[in-house]
């Protein structure tokens, strides 16, 4: 048995970018920052931020592009995948990404409404339908 599952809670670092494959499938990319804090042996407060590159496909990609903005607090669930390619410089390049299977907005309605951004859906990304919005 094997398992490749990632759960990340953090803040979106840039507005999502949505593109379409030649076959017409939507793909959205964005980054999420997750920080941890601790007190070191010197009793100094320390912090480390890890950045995750996130890729969403299909309907989830469309929802991420519609609802997420820079600074949004999100929960992302998915799997890790590493791709490689040969650069123009002849070097092999690698990029590890979270391939999202679920997205939930964690901002409160008041925070989202007060920031001038779009309101959040109440359901998970897989269950949410834009026609379900009561306004």
C-alpha positions in Angstrom: 0.0 0.0 0.0 1.2 3.5 -0.8 -0.1 7.0 -0.1 0.6 10.4 -1.6 -1.6 13.0 0.1 -0.9 16.6 1.0 -3.0 19.0 3.1 -1.9 22.6 3.2 -3.5 25.6 5.0 -2.0 28.9 4.2 -2.4 32.2 2.3 -2.4 32.6 -1.4 0.8 34.4 -2.6 -0.5 35.6 -6.0 -3.7 35.7 -7.9 -4.4 32.4 -9.7 -3.6 32.1 -13.4 -6.0 30.0 -15.5 -5.1 28.6 -18.9 -6.6 26.0 -21.2 -4.9 22.9 -22.7 -5.1 22.5 -26.5 -8.0 20.0 -25.7 -9.9 22.8 -23.8 -9.3 21.6 -20.2 -8.9 24.4 -17.7 -5.7 24.4 -15.5 -5.2 27.0 -12.8 -1.9 27.6 -10.9 -1.2 29.6 -7.8 1.1 29.5 -4.8 0.3 29.1 -1.1 2.5 30.1 1.8 2.3 28.1 5.1 4.3 29.3 8.1 5.3 27.8 11.4 6.7 29.6 14.4 8.7 28.3 17.3 11.0 29.5 20.1 14.7 28.6 19.6 17.2 27.5 22.2 18.2 31.2 22.5 14.5 31.9 23.4 14.2 34.0 20.2 11.0 33.7 18.2 11.7 32.0 14.9 9.5 31.6 11.8 9.8 29.6 8.6 7.6 29.9 5.6 7.2 27.1 3.1 5.8 27.9 -0.4 3.7 25.4 -2.3 3.0 25.6 -6.0 -0.6 24.4 -6.6 -2.1 23.1 -9.8 -5.9 22.6 -10.2 -7.5 21.0 -13.2 -11.0 21.0 -14.8 -14.0 22.3 -12.7 -11.8 22.8 -9.7 -9.4 25.0 -11.7 -12.4 27.2 -12.8 -13.6 27.5 -9.1 -10.1 28.3 -7.9 -9.7 31.0 -10.5 -13.2 32.4 -9.7 -13.0 32.5 -5.9 -9.3 32.7 -4.9 -7.4 36.0 -4.8 -4.0 37.0 -3.5 -4.0 36.8 0.3 -7.0 34.4 0.6 -6.7 31.8 3.4 -7.3 28.4 1.8 -7.2 24.7 2.6 -5.8 22.7 -0.3 -5.8 18.9 -0.4 -4.1 16.9 -3.1 -1.0 14.9 -4.0 2.6 15.8 -4.7 4.0 15.5 -8.2 7.4 16.4 -9.5 7.9 17.2 -13.2 11.2 17.7 -14.9 12.3 19.3 -18.2 15.5 20.2 -20.0 16.1 24.0 -19.9 17.5 26.1 -22.7 20.8 26.1 -20.8 20.9 22.3 -21.1 20.4 21.7 -17.4 17.7 19.4 -16.0 15.1 21.4 -14.1 12.6 20.1 -11.5 9.4 21.5 -10.0 7.4 19.8 -7.3 3.7 20.8 -7.2 0.6 20.0 -5.2 -2.0 18.6 -7.7 -5.2 19.8 -6.0 -8.2 17.6 -5.5 -10.1 19.8 -3.1 -10.1 23.5 -2.1 -11.9 25.3 0.7 -11.8 29.0 1.4 -11.2 29.7 5.1 -11.6 33.5 5.1 -14.7 34.7 7.0 -17.4 36.4 5.0 -16.8 39.7 6.8 -13.1 39.6 5.9 -13.7 38.8 2.3 -16.5 41.3 1.9 -14.5 44.0 3.7 -11.4 43.4 1.4 -13.3 44.1 -1.8 -12.8 40.6 -3.0 -15.3 38.0 -4.0 -17.4 36.2 -1.3 -16.6 32.6 -0.5 -18.6 29.6 -1.2 -20.0 27.6 1.7 -19.3 24.2 0.2 -16.2 22.4 -0.8 -14.9 23.1 -4.3 -16.1 19.7 -5.5 -19.7 20.4 -4.3 -20.1 24.1 -5.0 -22.2 25.2 -7.9 -22.2 28.9 -8.9 -26.0 28.8 -9.3 -26.3 28.0 -5.6 -25.2 31.5 -4.6 -28.1 33.2 -2.8 -27.4 36.7 -4.1 
